[in-house]
């Protein structure tokens, strides 16, 4: 994977007269946190509004304090939106795909058989494992969550499992599988920006990923202990009856699933795969469910509002189609705009440079790498930048400490890739919340892998496990911080 379009501005790229001081660079960070706290938590506004306030703050600082022209600032926004374009197109498409899969009977059929095969006591760990294996095979957490994940939310609801817990298990499996898949774009990007062999990068993450995923499974098993007998009497039968009376429950309904996951496993890009899934969904709607050609594609655009006779099933299978993606698209565009301004004005470069200067040991280096990946996620709202900024900024520092490039690649992906879905304004958080129908802050406590992946990284650092590289303690102590 080429990295040219992901190259951020470095500290040395900034002209001194336009370079923010560390104190000035912290103003947008404090502003974003304050605006989100006041706007979202206190005033109960949608996160779009605090993001717009933050955009205005950074824009005014850039223009009137740091001396950038409006054209300069718009260039930064344009680059950020360009980088996030694939995510935006996937967002548009996946909403339509979910609607066509409901119309085709794919998701209803998955729910019907899933209610027969799964029990409340094993549902959460089984969900994490199944989604993890699927994501590993296809290399796309977004595809797995937007298709298979939607069905699991419905199954979990029928089994009496709260939707936020189900969403947490789905995301745990999706991101754990994604980190170990050689088909994943973020896995390939982390290897590329650090000049690491792809399979060396995957091997370097394996132990920490397995530990974090294993601990997550233990957590889901503990959560599942309280679900014995939690299914309301007759609920499963009611749901299956409603599904069978509305859709033709047949193995043919799995055609879109087979097409989508087959093409993904063959290595086709995610957007191509999802478009093929939409066509397969529309075709199956006509062939299997008897929907007219026009109605099949109207569903793709406008969504579906099934009338099954069960309010629960109706709510589970209601899908907004492409037109239903507007709320999510708007928040992602606003977040990408803010990230572009922070990158263009040098705020990210200054903060990364200051972080690099404070590094004194191997432990602090790896911990700082993870922390910077999480911070970049929060500020730029895109997981690509959470990999690129620390990956490119700290590459030479890892060499100075005698560490292998795979130490850097595994640190940035362990902390960067999984944590994006924890932020409501992040492209990943907005997407996961939108397609699963569960608010980010509702599923966040149960998205165990999102916390455990960076925590295991930090624990390994403290224990001196896995990041020894070729440096001795004497070597580490002799390394001086980066020059100004």
C-alpha positions as CSV (number, residue, x, y, z in Angstrom):
1,X,0.0,0.0,0.0
2,X,1.4,3.4,-0.9
3,X,1.7,6.0,1.8
4,X,2.1,9.3,-0.2
5,X,-1.5,10.4,0.4
6,X,-1.2,9.7,4.1
7,X,2.0,11.7,4.7
8,X,1.3,14.4,7.4
9,X,3.2,17.6,7.8
10,X,6.2,17.3,10.1
11,X,7.5,19.8,12.7
12,X,10.3,20.7,10.3
13,X,7.8,21.3,7.5
14,X,6.3,24.2,9.4
15,X,7.7,27.7,8.9
16,X,8.8,29.2,12.3
17,X,6.5,32.2,11.9
18,X,3.4,30.0,11.5
19,X,4.4,27.3,13.9
20,X,2.2,27.1,17.0
21,X,3.9,27.0,20.4
22,X,3.1,23.9,22.6
23,X,0.7,26.1,24.7
24,X,-1.0,27.4,21.5
25,X,-1.3,23.8,20.1
26,X,-3.1,22.7,23.3
27,X,-5.8,25.4,22.9
28,X,-7.7,23.4,20.2
29,X,-7.4,20.2,22.3
30,X,-8.8,21.9,25.4
31,X,-11.4,23.6,23.3
32,X,-12.6,20.3,21.7
33,X,-12.8,18.6,25.1
34,X,-14.7,21.5,26.6
35,X,-17.1,21.9,23.7
36,X,-17.9,18.2,23.7
37,X,-18.3,18.1,27.4
38,X,-20.6,21.2,27.5
39,X,-22.4,20.6,24.2
40,X,-22.9,16.9,24.3
41,X,-23.0,16.0,28.0
42,X,-24.5,19.1,29.5
43,X,-26.7,20.7,26.8
44,X,-27.5,17.3,25.2
45,X,-26.7,18.6,21.7
46,X,-25.8,16.3,18.8
47,X,-22.0,16.0,18.6
48,X,-22.1,17.9,15.3
49,X,-22.5,21.2,17.0
50,X,-19.5,21.0,19.4
51,X,-17.4,19.9,16.4
52,X,-18.6,22.9,14.4
53,X,-17.6,25.1,17.4
54,X,-14.1,23.4,17.4
55,X,-13.8,23.9,13.6
56,X,-14.5,27.6,14.1
57,X,-11.9,27.9,16.9
58,X,-9.1,26.2,14.9
59,X,-10.0,28.2,11.8
60,X,-9.8,31.5,13.6
61,X,-6.6,30.6,15.3
62,X,-5.1,29.4,12.0
63,X,-6.1,32.6,10.2
64,X,-5.6,35.3,12.7
65,X,-3.0,33.9,15.1
66,X,-0.8,31.6,13.0
67,X,-1.1,33.6,9.8
68,X,-2.5,31.0,7.4
69,X,-4.7,32.1,4.5
70,X,-8.2,30.8,4.1
71,X,-7.0,29.0,1.0
72,X,-4.3,27.3,3.1
73,X,-6.9,26.1,5.6
74,X,-9.3,24.9,2.9
75,X,-6.4,22.9,1.4
76,X,-6.0,21.1,4.7
77,X,-9.7,20.3,4.9
78,X,-9.6,19.1,1.3
79,X,-6.7,16.7,2.0
80,X,-8.5,15.3,5.1
81,X,-11.8,14.8,3.2
82,X,-9.9,13.1,0.4
83,X,-8.3,10.7,2.8
84,X,-11.6,10.0,4.4
85,X,-13.5,9.7,1.1
86,X,-13.4,5.9,1.0
87,X,-14.9,5.8,4.5
88,X,-17.7,8.2,3.4
89,X,-18.5,6.1,0.3
90,X,-18.6,3.0,2.4
91,X,-21.0,4.7,4.8
92,X,-23.3,5.6,2.0
93,X,-23.2,2.1,0.6
94,X,-23.5,0.0,3.8
95,X,-26.8,1.7,4.8
96,X,-28.2,0.7,1.4
97,X,-26.7,-2.8,1.7
98,X,-28.3,-3.4,5.1
99,X,-31.7,-2.4,3.7
100,X,-31.4,-4.7,0.7
101,X,-30.3,-7.6,2.9
102,X,-33.4,-7.1,5.0
103,X,-35.6,-7.0,1.9
104,X,-33.8,-10.1,0.5
105,X,-34.5,-12.0,3.7
106,X,-30.8,-12.4,4.4
107,X,-30.8,-10.8,7.8
108,X,-34.2,-12.2,8.8
109,X,-33.0,-15.8,7.9
110,X,-29.8,-15.3,9.9
111,X,-31.9,-14.2,12.8
112,X,-34.3,-17.1,12.4
113,X,-31.6,-19.8,12.5
114,X,-29.5,-18.0,15.0
115,X,-32.3,-18.0,17.5
116,X,-32.4,-21.8,17.1
117,X,-28.6,-22.4,17.4
118,X,-27.6,-19.9,20.1
119,X,-28.5,-19.6,23.8
120,X,-28.2,-16.6,26.1
121,X,-25.5,-18.3,28.1
122,X,-23.1,-18.6,25.2
123,X,-24.3,-15.8,23.0
124,X,-21.8,-13.0,23.8
125,X,-18.6,-15.0,23.6
126,X,-19.9,-16.9,20.6
127,X,-20.7,-13.6,18.8
128,X,-17.2,-12.3,19.4
129,X,-15.6,-15.5,18.1
130,X,-17.8,-15.8,15.0
131,X,-17.4,-12.1,14.0
132,X,-13.7,-12.3,14.7
133,X,-13.2,-15.3,12.5
134,X,-15.3,-13.7,9.7
135,X,-13.4,-10.4,9.9
136,X,-10.1,-12.3,9.8
137,X,-11.2,-14.1,6.7
138,X,-12.4,-11.0,4.8
139,X,-10.1,-8.3,6.3
140,X,-12.8,-5.7,6.9
141,X,-14.3,-4.9,10.3
142,X,-16.7,-2.4,8.8
143,X,-18.1,-5.0,6.4
144,X,-18.5,-7.6,9.0
145,X,-20.2,-5.3,11.5
146,X,-22.5,-3.8,8.8
147,X,-23.7,-7.1,7.7
148,X,-23.2,-10.0,10.1
149,X,-23.2,-7.7,13.1
150,X,-26.7,-6.3,12.3
151,X,-28.1,-9.8,12.3
152,X,-26.5,-10.6,15.7
153,X,-28.1,-7.5,17.2
154,X,-31.5,-8.9,16.2
155,X,-30.6,-12.4,17.5
156,X,-29.4,-11.0,20.8
157,X,-32.6,-9.0,21.2
158,X,-34.6,-12.1,20.7
159,X,-32.5,-13.9,23.4
160,X,-33.0,-11.2,25.9
161,X,-29.4,-9.8,25.6
162,X,-29.2,-6.0,25.8
163,X,-28.2,-4.5,22.5
164,X,-25.2,-2.5,24.0
165,X,-23.7,-5.8,25.2
166,X,-24.2,-7.4,21.8
167,X,-22.6,-4.4,20.1
168,X,-19.6,-4.7,22.4
169,X,-19.1,-8.3,21.6
170,X,-19.5,-7.7,17.8
171,X,-16.9,-4.9,17.9
172,X,-14.6,-7.0,20.0
173,X,-14.6,-9.8,17.5
174,X,-14.4,-7.4,14.5
175,X,-11.4,-5.4,15.6
176,X,-9.5,-8.4,17.0
177,X,-9.9,-10.2,13.7
178,X,-9.1,-7.1,11.7
179,X,-5.7,-6.7,13.5
180,X,-4.6,-10.2,12.6
181,X,-5.9,-10.2,9.0
182,X,-3.4,-9.7,6.1
183,X,-6.3,-8.4,4.1
184,X,-7.0,-5.5,6.4
185,X,-6.3,-2.0,5.1
186,X,-5.2,-0.7,8.6
187,X,-2.9,-3.7,9.1
188,X,-1.3,-3.1,5.7
189,X,-1.0,0.7,6.4
190,X,0.7,0.2,9.8
191,X,3.2,-2.1,8.1
192,X,3.8,0.3,5.2
193,X,4.3,3.5,7.1
194,X,6.8,1.9,9.4
195,X,8.7,0.0,6.7
196,X,7.8,-3.4,8.3
197,X,7.2,-6.7,6.5
198,X,3.4,-7.3,6.7
199,X,3.8,-10.7,8.3
200,X,6.4,-9.5,10.8
201,X,3.9,-6.9,11.8
202,X,1.1,-9.4,12.3
203,X,3.4,-11.7,14.3
204,X,4.5,-8.9,16.5
205,X,0.8,-8.2,17.4
206,X,-0.2,-11.8,17.8
207,X,0.5,-12.3,21.5
208,X,-1.0,-9.0,22.7
209,X,-4.0,-9.5,20.5
210,X,-4.7,-13.0,21.8
211,X,-4.3,-11.9,25.4
212,X,-6.6,-8.9,24.9
213,X,-9.2,-11.0,23.0
214,X,-9.0,-13.9,25.6
215,X,-9.6,-11.5,28.5
216,X,-12.5,-10.0,26.5
217,X,-14.0,-13.5,26.1
218,X,-13.7,-14.0,29.9
219,X,-15.5,-10.8,30.4
220,X,-18.3,-11.8,28.1
221,X,-18.6,-15.2,29.8
222,X,-19.0,-13.4,33.1
223,X,-21.6,-11.0,31.7
224,X,-23.5,-14.0,30.2
225,X,-23.9,-15.7,33.6
226,X,-26.9,-13.5,34.4
227,X,-28.8,-14.4,31.3
228,X,-30.0,-17.9,32.2
229,X,-33.8,-17.9,31.9
230,X,-33.8,-14.3,30.7
231,X,-35.8,-14.9,27.6
232,X,-39.4,-13.8,28.0
233,X,-41.8,-16.7,27.6
234,X,-42.7,-17.3,24.0
235,X,-40.5,-14.5,22.6
236,X,-38.3,-16.6,20.4
237,X,-41.4,-18.4,18.9
238,X,-43.1,-15.0,18.4
239,X,-40.1,-13.6,16.6
240,X,-39.6,-16.7,14.4
241,X,-43.3,-16.7,13.5
242,X,-43.2,-13.0,12.5
243,X,-40.1,-13.6,10.4
244,X,-41.5,-16.7,8.7
245,X,-44.8,-15.1,7.9
246,X,-43.2,-12.1,6.2
247,X,-40.1,-13.5,4.5
248,X,-39.3,-16.7,2.7
249,X,-36.8,-18.3,5.1
250,X,-34.6,-20.3,2.9
251,X,-30.9,-21.0,2.3
252,X,-31.2,-19.1,-1.0
253,X,-31.5,-15.9,1.1
254,X,-27.8,-16.3,2.0
255,X,-26.8,-15.5,-1.6
256,X,-25.8,-11.9,-0.8
257,X,-23.8,-13.1,2.2
258,X,-21.9,-15.6,0.1
259,X,-21.2,-13.1,-2.7
260,X,-20.0,-10.4,-0.2
261,X,-17.8,-12.5,2.0
262,X,-16.5,-14.5,-1.0
263,X,-15.3,-11.4,-2.8
264,X,-13.9,-10.0,0.4
265,X,-11.9,-13.1,1.1
266,X,-10.6,-13.0,-2.5
267,X,-9.1,-9.6,-1.7
268,X,-11.4,-7.2,-3.6
269,X,-11.6,-3.7,-2.1
270,X,-14.3,-3.1,0.6
271,X,-16.3,-0.6,-1.5
272,X,-16.4,-3.0,-4.5
273,X,-17.4,-5.8,-2.2
274,X,-20.3,-3.8,-0.7
275,X,-21.6,-2.7,-4.0
276,X,-21.6,-6.3,-5.2
277,X,-23.5,-7.1,-1.9
278,X,-26.1,-4.5,-2.7
279,X,-26.6,-5.9,-6.2
280,X,-26.8,-9.4,-4.8
281,X,-29.3,-8.2,-2.2
282,X,-31.6,-6.5,-4.8
283,X,-31.4,-9.6,-7.0
284,X,-32.3,-11.9,-4.2
285,X,-35.2,-9.7,-3.2
286,X,-36.6,-10.1,-6.6
287,X,-35.8,-13.8,-7.1
288,X,-36.5,-15.2,-3.6
289,X,-38.8,-12.7,-1.9
290,X,-40.9,-11.7,-5.0
291,X,-40.2,-8.0,-4.6
292,X,-40.5,-6.0,-7.8
293,X,-37.3,-4.7,-9.5
294,X,-38.2,-1.1,-8.8
295,X,-39.1,-1.7,-5.2
296,X,-35.9,-3.6,-4.6
297,X,-33.9,-0.6,-5.5
298,X,-36.2,1.9,-3.8
299,X,-35.4,-0.1,-0.6
300,X,-31.7,0.5,-1.3
301,X,-32.3,4.2,-1.4
302,X,-35.1,4.8,1.1
303,X,-34.8,1.9,3.4
304,X,-37.3,-0.7,4.7
305,X,-40.2,-0.5,7.2
306,X,-41.3,-4.1,7.6
307,X,-44.8,-4.9,8.8
308,X,-44.4,-8.4,10.4
309,X,-47.1,-8.1,13.1
310,X,-44.4,-7.9,15.8
311,X,-43.3,-4.5,17.0
312,X,-40.0,-5.9,18.2
313,X,-39.2,-7.5,14.8
314,X,-40.4,-4.3,13.0
315,X,-38.0,-2.2,15.1
316,X,-35.1,-4.7,14.6
317,X,-35.5,-4.8,10.8
318,X,-36.2,-1.2,10.1
319,X,-33.3,0.1,8.0
320,X,-32.8,3.6,6.7
321,X,-31.2,2.9,3.3
322,X,-28.8,5.4,1.8
323,X,-31.0,8.3,2.8
324,X,-30.8,7.2,6.4
325,X,-27.0,7.8,6.4
326,X,-27.3,11.6,6.6
327,X,-26.8,12.0,10.3
328,X,-23.7,9.7,10.4
329,X,-22.2,11.2,7.2
330,X,-22.6,14.7,8.6
331,X,-20.7,14.0,11.8
332,X,-17.9,12.2,9.9
333,X,-17.5,15.2,7.5
334,X,-17.4,17.6,10.4
335,X,-14.8,15.5,12.2
336,X,-12.7,15.1,9.1
337,X,-12.8,18.9,8.6
338,X,-11.5,19.4,12.1
339,X,-8.8,16.9,11.7
340,X,-7.7,18.5,8.4
341,X,-7.4,22.0,10.1
342,X,-5.4,20.5,13.0
343,X,-3.0,18.9,10.6
344,X,-2.7,21.9,8.3
345,X,-2.1,24.4,11.1
346,X,0.7,22.2,12.5
347,X,-1.1,21.5,15.8
348,X,-0.6,17.7,15.4
349,X,3.0,18.1,14.3
350,X,3.9,20.4,17.3
351,X,2.2,18.0,19.8
352,X,4.0,15.0,18.3
353,X,7.3,16.8,18.3
354,X,6.9,17.7,22.0
355,X,6.0,14.1,22.8
356,X,9.1,12.9,21.0
357,X,11.3,15.2,23.0
358,X,10.1,13.8,26.3
359,X,11.0,10.2,25.5
360,X,13.8,8.8,27.7
361,X,13.5,5.0,27.6
362,X,12.1,2.1,25.6
363,X,9.1,1.9,27.9
364,X,8.3,5.6,27.7
365,X,8.7,5.4,23.9
366,X,6.3,2.6,23.4
367,X,3.8,4.0,25.9
368,X,4.0,7.4,24.2
369,X,3.4,5.8,20.8
370,X,0.2,4.2,22.1
371,X,-1.0,7.4,23.8
372,X,-0.3,9.5,20.7
373,X,-2.2,7.0,18.5
374,X,-5.3,7.3,20.8
375,X,-5.0,11.1,21.0
376,X,-4.7,11.4,17.2
377,X,-7.8,9.2,16.9
378,X,-9.7,11.6,19.1
379,X,-8.4,14.8,17.3
380,X,-8.6,13.7,13.7
381,X,-11.6,11.2,13.8
382,X,-9.9,8.8,11.5
383,X,-7.9,5.6,12.2
384,X,-5.6,6.2,9.3
385,X,-4.1,9.3,10.9
386,X,-3.8,7.5,14.2
387,X,-1.5,5.1,12.5
388,X,0.3,7.6,10.2
389,X,1.1,10.4,12.6
390,X,2.9,8.4,15.3
391,X,4.2,5.9,12.7
392,X,6.0,8.5,10.7
393,X,7.0,10.8,13.6
394,X,8.6,8.2,15.7
395,X,10.2,6.0,13.1
396,X,13.7,7.4,13.6
397,X,13.4,7.4,17.4
398,X,12.7,3.6,17.3
399,X,15.9,3.2,15.3
400,X,17.9,5.2,17.8
401,X,16.7,3.0,20.6
402,X,17.6,-0.2,18.7
403,X,14.0,-1.3,18.4
404,X,12.6,-3.2,15.5
405,X,10.2,-1.5,13.1
406,X,7.6,-4.1,14.1
407,X,7.7,-2.8,17.6
408,X,6.5,0.5,16.3
409,X,3.9,-0.9,13.9
410,X,2.4,-3.2,16.6
411,X,2.2,-0.3,19.1
412,X,0.4,2.1,16.8
413,X,-2.1,-0.5,15.6
414,X,-2.8,-2.0,19.1
415,X,-3.7,1.5,20.4
416,X,-4.9,3.2,17.2
417,X,-7.1,0.8,15.3
418,X,-9.4,-0.5,18.0
419,X,-9.9,2.8,20.0
420,X,-11.5,4.8,17.2
421,X,-14.9,3.2,17.8
422,X,-15.0,4.5,21.4
423,X,-15.3,8.2,20.2
424,X,-18.8,9.2,19.1
425,X,-17.5,11.8,16.6
426,X,-14.9,9.4,15.1
427,X,-15.6,7.9,11.7
428,X,-15.5,4.5,13.2
429,X,-17.6,5.4,16.3
430,X,-20.3,7.1,14.1
431,X,-20.3,4.2,11.7
432,X,-20.6,1.5,14.2
433,X,-23.3,3.3,16.2
434,X,-25.3,4.0,13.0
435,X,-25.3,0.6,11.5
436,X,-25.9,-1.3,14.8
437,X,-28.5,1.2,16.1
438,X,-26.7,1.5,19.5
439,X,-25.2,4.8,20.7
440,X,-21.4,4.8,21.0
441,X,-21.5,5.8,24.7
442,X,-24.0,2.9,25.3
443,X,-21.9,0.2,23.8
444,X,-18.5,1.6,25.0
445,X,-18.6,0.0,28.4
446,X,-19.0,-3.4,26.8
447,X,-16.6,-3.0,23.9
448,X,-13.9,-4.8,26.0
449,X,-11.3,-5.2,23.3
450,X,-11.3,-1.4,22.7
451,X,-9.9,-0.9,26.2
452,X,-7.9,-4.1,26.6
453,X,-5.9,-3.9,23.4
454,X,-4.0,-0.7,24.5
455,X,-4.0,-1.7,28.1
456,X,-2.3,-5.0,27.3
457,X,0.2,-3.0,25.2
458,X,1.0,-0.8,28.2
459,X,1.1,-3.8,30.6
460,X,3.6,-5.5,28.3
461,X,5.7,-2.3,28.3
462,X,5.7,-2.2,32.1
463,X,6.6,-5.9,32.3
464,X,9.3,-5.5,29.7
465,X,7.7,-8.1,27.5
466,X,7.9,-8.1,23.7
467,X,9.6,-4.7,23.1
468,X,13.2,-5.3,24.0
469,X,14.4,-4.9,20.4
470,X,18.2,-4.9,20.2
471,X,18.8,-2.3,22.9
472,X,20.3,-2.9,26.3
473,X,19.3,-0.8,29.3
474,X,22.6,1.0,29.0
475,X,21.8,1.8,25.4
476,X,18.4,3.1,26.3
477,X,19.7,5.4,29.0
478,X,22.3,6.8,26.7
479,X,19.8,7.9,24.1
480,X,19.1,11.6,24.4
481,X,15.8,13.2,23.5
482,X,15.2,14.5,20.0
483,X,16.8,17.8,19.3
484,X,14.5,20.8,18.8
